[in-house]
Amino acid sequence: MIIDRQHTVLFLRSIAILSLLVFFLAGCGQDAQTTPSASPATSFTPTISPTPSLSPSAIASNASSVPSLSPSALPISFDHYHSLAEYETSINALAAQPLSLGLRQIGSSFEGKPIWALGIGSSTPEKEVLIVGLTHGCEWLGGELALDLANTLLNPPPEGMEAITQALAQTAVWIVPVLNPDGYVQSGEGDLEQANAWRKNARLLGDPPFDPARDGADLNRNFSYRWTDSQDGAVVAMGDRYFPGTAPFSEPETQALRDFVAQHQFTLSIALHSSGDQLYFPWGFTEEPVLGDFDTFNSLAQGIADRSGVEVSFEFPLGYTQGNSDDYLYGEFGTYAYTMDIWNEHFPAEELLPSILAEKLPGLMYAIQEAANLPPPKIQLPSPSSSGISPTPQPSQTPFAIPTPSQTPSDTPSPSQTPSDTPPAMTPSMVQLLVGGTRADKDGWIELRIQGTPYQRGFQHGFLLAEEIRQAIQTHDHLIRHDTGKDFAYFAEKAMEIFDPMLEAEYREEMAGIADGASQAGVPITFQEILGWNSYIELVGSWWSASIGQPMVADRCSAFIATGSRVKSFNKVTELRIVASPKMSLNEGTVSWMVGSAKMVGRSSLGKHRRVGRSKHRCFASIGLG
């Protein structure tokens, strides 16, 4: 097919018009969203005292301080789901058994509930094993299996336990039955009539009272190793069921486990979850397999799976799981860390509990026996250059500051600049700026949701559409060269001269956010370029025509959508959902697009359209959302 020059220019111009429309629309985050602005994560973080050293003498001293109950609480029945009170009664009774190392409170939940660890086995161990249940509130089977394991180890049946008894002579097993007591209560606390899918903790992310649509953090996304640093670049918003918290270890429950782990040398760990009947091991943040230790991981995994009716999986069912406990324990300490998803649903009938636990228990017993035979890890970290992953962000990094007008760059790199191979590392405060922003690519369509302050909306916009913005500016550069003989940089400089003094604060902040967000995503773009892009129609169609004494081009725009203070009754808007998809024809040089819908509470009303400067271009429609 032969495409002449005129059709090529028309095609590029169509892309440019479409990109401008998407720019105007995607900037329509609403001030009515009550998302908290970025703030230091430490404001959310309570202080948890470090767990005391677990020397044998300390264990003996601590055991006397635990309110132990009479062994009359035994045997423990597993014909129903246990309440928190029943968990405490049971583990206190188990702590009085001969093989117990005592019961330790390793921390407290956000609401102040105690988090317990029960030790079993050798007080001078050669190897240590960690078992954790109920990381997620709704995964009740994890807590039940952890309690059943403790009960079986401390009250073994008369036969068939010789191997595990021998293993405990040189191994210490520490069991945390309920890591997330607040989440367990929120999910129904073992009452099937109240059961619901709440998985997070009870962290307040705003003013009381607790709001399920806003609050809570996913504890298995809150560990520091590769926190929010996923190969697919996913950004999870506050209120989402997988929200990773405001910073690594922002949650007291993960802090408690972190401090406890730091005082031990765990060779093996198994986190008990549901559902899926699968067994996983690192990595969760990337599709790359573990290097050096894969054979050891896989061999033990197959042995556990064969004895517990689960399958070894090399693909997490929820995609990349950055900030999870397995990656943290292996990446930071070399612990052979596994996650076992139990059964095929969260809340099986109580009459099924005995058979489910009996099926899964042998795999855990086998793992404890094999812990003594595990070799030292040969951990090799994935290469950042091969996986596209940046280094783990640390809370101590310099907070991300909103630039003032005097800080906006005046130099303009070439719009043909390619994305950076080494984008700046994300700090927790940058991640906080992305809270509430999401992008979904569906069948050639891009769905973008942004919210927050003007700067935060802009940062989300730039970060999530960085490559599209780069391509749009390149397209504008080609069009401008064709129409005027000048390059994009020339018009970006003129935009600073003409329109920068006219900018209202909210638009300046939003455009600065777009530039910073795109740059953070690895596409270096300046405030000046964003302003030049936003001013394209006025500059090329009006200012340039007037400057060379030619009639203005009769270009038209189809619509503007008003945002922020330009909207009457703007506090009525709850969410703006924008969907755009170009459908192009090179033969005709035309472009068409479709725009999605706004979800509102109240009515629509006419508002002032959003534009910079003045021109004689006509606007067919101005839509205010209010």
ChimeraX attribute file (.defattr): number of C-alpha atoms within 10 A of each C-alpha:
attribute: neighborCount
match mode: 1-to-1
recipient: residues
	/A:1	5
	/A:2	5
	/A:3	10
	/A:4	10
	/A:5	9
	/A:6	9
	/A:7	16
	/A:8	15
	/A:9	17
	/A:10	19
	/A:11	20
	/A:12	20
	/A:13	20
	/A:14	20
	/A:15	23
	/A:16	23
	/A:17	19
	/A:18	19
	/A:19	22
	/A:20	22
	/A:21	19
	/A:22	20
	/A:23	19
	/A:24	18
	/A:25	23
	/A:26	25
	/A:27	29
	/A:28	26
	/A:29	29
	/A:30	27
	/A:31	21
	/A:32	18
	/A:33	17
	/A:34	13
	/A:35	18
	/A:36	15
	/A:37	13
	/A:38	20
	/A:39	15
	/A:40	15
	/A:41	17
	/A:42	12
	/A:43	9
	/A:44	18
	/A:45	17
	/A:46	13
	/A:47	9
	/A:48	15
	/A:49	12
	/A:50	15
	/A:51	18
	/A:52	15
	/A:53	12
	/A:54	16
	/A:55	12
	/A:56	13
	/A:57	11
	/A:58	11
	/A:59	19
	/A:60	13
	/A:61	12
	/A:62	16
	/A:63	18
	/A:64	11
	/A:65	11
	/A:66	14
	/A:67	12
	/A:68	19
	/A:69	16
	/A:70	14
	/A:71	14
	/A:72	8
	/A:73	15
	/A:74	14
	/A:75	12
	/A:76	19
	/A:77	13
	/A:78	18
	/A:79	13
	/A:80	16
	/A:81	21
	/A:82	19
	/A:83	16
	/A:84	17
	/A:85	9
	/A:86	13
	/A:87	19
	/A:88	19
	/A:89	18
	/A:90	23
	/A:91	26
	/A:92	22
	/A:93	22
	/A:94	31
	/A:95	27
	/A:96	18
	/A:97	16
	/A:98	12
	/A:99	20
	/A:100	22
	/A:101	23
	/A:102	25
	/A:103	28
	/A:104	24
	/A:105	17
	/A:106	24
	/A:107	25
	/A:108	22
	/A:109	24
	/A:110	21
	/A:111	13
	/A:112	11
	/A:113	14
	/A:114	20
	/A:115	21
	/A:116	23
	/A:117	25
	/A:118	22
	/A:119	24
	/A:120	27
	/A:121	23
	/A:122	20
	/A:123	20
	/A:124	13
	/A:125	16
	/A:126	15
	/A:127	22
	/A:128	25
	/A:129	26
	/A:130	23
	/A:131	26
	/A:132	23
	/A:133	25
	/A:134	27
	/A:135	30
	/A:136	29
	/A:137	31
	/A:138	27
	/A:139	26
	/A:140	29
	/A:141	27
	/A:142	29
	/A:143	28
	/A:144	24
	/A:145	28
	/A:146	25
	/A:147	25
	/A:148	20
	/A:149	23
	/A:150	26
	/A:151	21
	/A:152	15
	/A:153	21
	/A:154	19
	/A:155	16
	/A:156	15
	/A:157	9
	/A:158	7
	/A:159	6
	/A:160	9
	/A:161	14
	/A:162	10
	/A:163	12
	/A:164	18
	/A:165	17
	/A:166	12
	/A:167	20
	/A:168	23
	/A:169	16
	/A:170	16
	/A:171	25
	/A:172	25
	/A:173	25
	/A:174	25
	/A:175	26
	/A:176	28
	/A:177	29
	/A:178	28
	/A:179	30
	/A:180	31
	/A:181	28
	/A:182	27
	/A:183	30
	/A:184	29
	/A:185	20
	/A:186	20
	/A:187	24
	/A:188	19
	/A:189	22
	/A:190	20
	/A:191	15
	/A:192	15
	/A:193	7
	/A:194	11
	/A:195	18
	/A:196	17
	/A:197	16
	/A:198	21
	/A:199	25
	/A:200	30
	/A:201	29
	/A:202	26
	/A:203	25
	/A:204	18
	/A:205	19
	/A:206	14
	/A:207	8
	/A:208	8
	/A:209	8
	/A:210	14
	/A:211	15
	/A:212	16
	/A:213	10
	/A:214	18
	/A:215	23
	/A:216	29
	/A:217	28
	/A:218	27
	/A:219	29
	/A:220	22
	/A:221	24
	/A:222	29
	/A:223	29
	/A:224	25
	/A:225	26
	/A:226	26
	/A:227	28
	/A:228	30
	/A:229	26
	/A:230	22
	/A:231	19
	/A:232	13
	/A:233	13
	/A:234	17
	/A:235	20
	/A:236	19
	/A:237	20
	/A:238	24
	/A:239	18
	/A:240	18
	/A:241	19
	/A:242	20
	/A:243	23
	/A:244	30
	/A:245	30
	/A:246	25
	/A:247	25
	/A:248	24
	/A:249	25
	/A:250	24
	/A:251	26
	/A:252	24
	/A:253	26
	/A:254	25
	/A:255	25
	/A:256	23
	/A:257	21
	/A:258	20
	/A:259	17
	/A:260	20
	/A:261	16
	/A:262	13
	/A:263	14
	/A:264	15
	/A:265	16
	/A:266	23
	/A:267	25
	/A:268	24
	/A:269	26
	/A:270	25
	/A:271	23
	/A:272	27
	/A:273	28
	/A:274	22
	/A:275	18
	/A:276	16
	/A:277	20
	/A:278	24
	/A:279	27
	/A:280	24
	/A:281	25
	/A:282	29
	/A:283	26
	/A:284	26
	/A:285	24
	/A:286	22
	/A:287	18
	/A:288	16
	/A:289	15
	/A:290	20
	/A:291	14
	/A:292	13
	/A:293	17
	/A:294	15
	/A:295	11
	/A:296	14
	/A:297	19
	/A:298	16
	/A:299	11
	/A:300	19
	/A:301	22
	/A:302	16
	/A:303	16
	/A:304	25
	/A:305	21
	/A:306	14
	/A:307	17
	/A:308	25
	/A:309	17
	/A:310	22
	/A:311	18
	/A:312	18
	/A:313	14
	/A:314	17
	/A:315	17
	/A:316	17
	/A:317	11
	/A:318	8
	/A:319	15
	/A:320	21
	/A:321	27
	/A:322	27
	/A:323	27
	/A:324	26
	/A:325	29
	/A:326	27
	/A:327	27
	/A:328	24
	/A:329	24
	/A:330	24
	/A:331	20
	/A:332	12
	/A:333	18
	/A:334	20
	/A:335	23
	/A:336	27
	/A:337	27
	/A:338	24
	/A:339	21
	/A:340	27
	/A:341	23
	/A:342	26
	/A:343	21
	/A:344	12
	/A:345	13
	/A:346	20
	/A:347	21
	/A:348	14
	/A:349	11
	/A:350	14
	/A:351	11
	/A:352	12
	/A:353	19
	/A:354	16
	/A:355	11
	/A:356	18
	/A:357	21
	/A:358	14
	/A:359	15
	/A:360	22
	/A:361	18
	/A:362	18
	/A:363	21
	/A:364	21
	/A:365	20
	/A:366	17
	/A:367	21
	/A:368	26
	/A:369	17
	/A:370	16
	/A:371	21
	/A:372	19
	/A:373	10
	/A:374	16
	/A:375	11
	/A:376	12
	/A:377	17
	/A:378	12
	/A:379	17
	/A:380	12
	/A:381	13
	/A:382	17
	/A:383	12
	/A:384	11
	/A:385	10
	/A:386	8
	/A:387	14
	/A:388	18
	/A:389	21
	/A:390	18
	/A:391	15
	/A:392	17
	/A:393	20
	/A:394	17
	/A:395	18
	/A:396	8
	/A:397	12
	/A:398	10
	/A:399	14
	/A:400	16
	/A:401	8
	/A:402	13
	/A:403	15
	/A:404	11
	/A:405	13
	/A:406	7
	/A:407	10
	/A:408	14
	/A:409	14
	/A:410	14
	/A:411	13
	/A:412	16
	/A:413	13
	/A:414	16
	/A:415	21
	/A:416	12
	/A:417	13
	/A:418	13
	/A:419	17
	/A:420	13
	/A:421	10
	/A:422	15
	/A:423	17
	/A:424	13
	/A:425	17
	/A:426	20
	/A:427	18
	/A:428	27
	/A:429	20
	/A:430	20
	/A:431	21
	/A:432	22
	/A:433	25
	/A:434	27
	/A:435	26
	/A:436	22
	/A:437	23
	/A:438	18
	/A:439	16
	/A:440	13
	/A:441	10
	/A:442	10
	/A:443	7
	/A:444	10
	/A:445	14
	/A:446	15
	/A:447	17
	/A:448	24
	/A:449	23
	/A:450	28
	/A:451	30
	/A:452	25
	/A:453	25
	/A:454	24
	/A:455	25
	/A:456	29
	/A:457	31
	/A:458	32
	/A:459	32
	/A:460	35
	/A:461	33
	/A:462	32
	/A:463	24
	/A:464	26
	/A:465	21
	/A:466	25
	/A:467	16
	/A:468	14
	/A:469	25
	/A:470	20
	/A:471	18
	/A:472	21
	/A:473	23
	/A:474	18
	/A:475	20
	/A:476	24
	/A:477	22
	/A:478	18
	/A:479	22
	/A:480	20
	/A:481	12
	/A:482	12
	/A:483	12
	/A:484	12
	/A:485	10
	/A:486	14
	/A:487	18
	/A:488	25
	/A:489	19
	/A:490	13
	/A:491	24
	/A:492	26
	/A:493	18
	/A:494	18
	/A:495	25
	/A:496	19
	/A:497	11
	/A:498	16
	/A:499	17
	/A:500	18
	/A:501	10
	/A:502	12
	/A:503	16
	/A:504	10
	/A:505	11
	/A:506	14
	/A:507	19
	/A:508	22
	/A:509	23
	/A:510	24
	/A:511	26
	/A:512	30
	/A:513	28
	/A:514	31
	/A:515	27
	/A:516	28
	/A:517	29
	/A:518	28
	/A:519	21
	/A:520	22
	/A:521	23
	/A:522	19
	/A:523	26
	/A:524	21
	/A:525	28
	/A:526	24
	/A:527	26
	/A:528	26
	/A:529	27
	/A:530	22
	/A:531	25
	/A:532	26
	/A:533	24
	/A:534	19
	/A:535	24
	/A:536	23
	/A:537	21
	/A:538	22
	/A:539	23
	/A:540	18
	/A:541	20
	/A:542	21
	/A:543	19
	/A:544	18
	/A:545	16
	/A:546	13
	/A:547	8
	/A:548	9
	/A:549	9
	/A:550	10
	/A:551	11
	/A:552	17
	/A:553	14
	/A:554	10
	/A:555	12
	/A:556	13
	/A:557	15
	/A:558	11
	/A:559	16
	/A:560	20
	/A:561	23
	/A:562	26
	/A:563	26
	/A:564	24
	/A:565	14
	/A:566	17
	/A:567	24
	/A:568	18
	/A:569	19
	/A:570	21
	/A:571	19
	/A:572	20
	/A:573	24
	/A:574	20
	/A:575	20
	/A:576	23
	/A:577	17
	/A:578	21
	/A:579	21
	/A:580	21
	/A:581	18
	/A:582	15
	/A:583	12
	/A:584	15
	/A:585	14
	/A:586	16
	/A:587	14
	/A:588	11
	/A:589	18
	/A:590	16
	/A:591	18
	/A:592	13
	/A:593	13
	/A:594	11
	/A:595	13
	/A:596	12
	/A:597	10
	/A:598	14
	/A:599	13
	/A:600	15
	/A:601	13
	/A:602	13
	/A:603	10
	/A:604	18
	/A:605	13
	/A:606	17
	/A:607	21
	/A:608	16
	/A:609	18
	/A:610	21
	/A:611	16
	/A:612	20
	/A:613	15
	/A:614	12
	/A:615	14
	/A:616	13
	/A:617	16
	/A:618	12
	/A:619	13
	/A:620	10
	/A:621	13
	/A:622	17
	/A:623	18
	/A:624	22
	/A:625	30
	/A:626	25
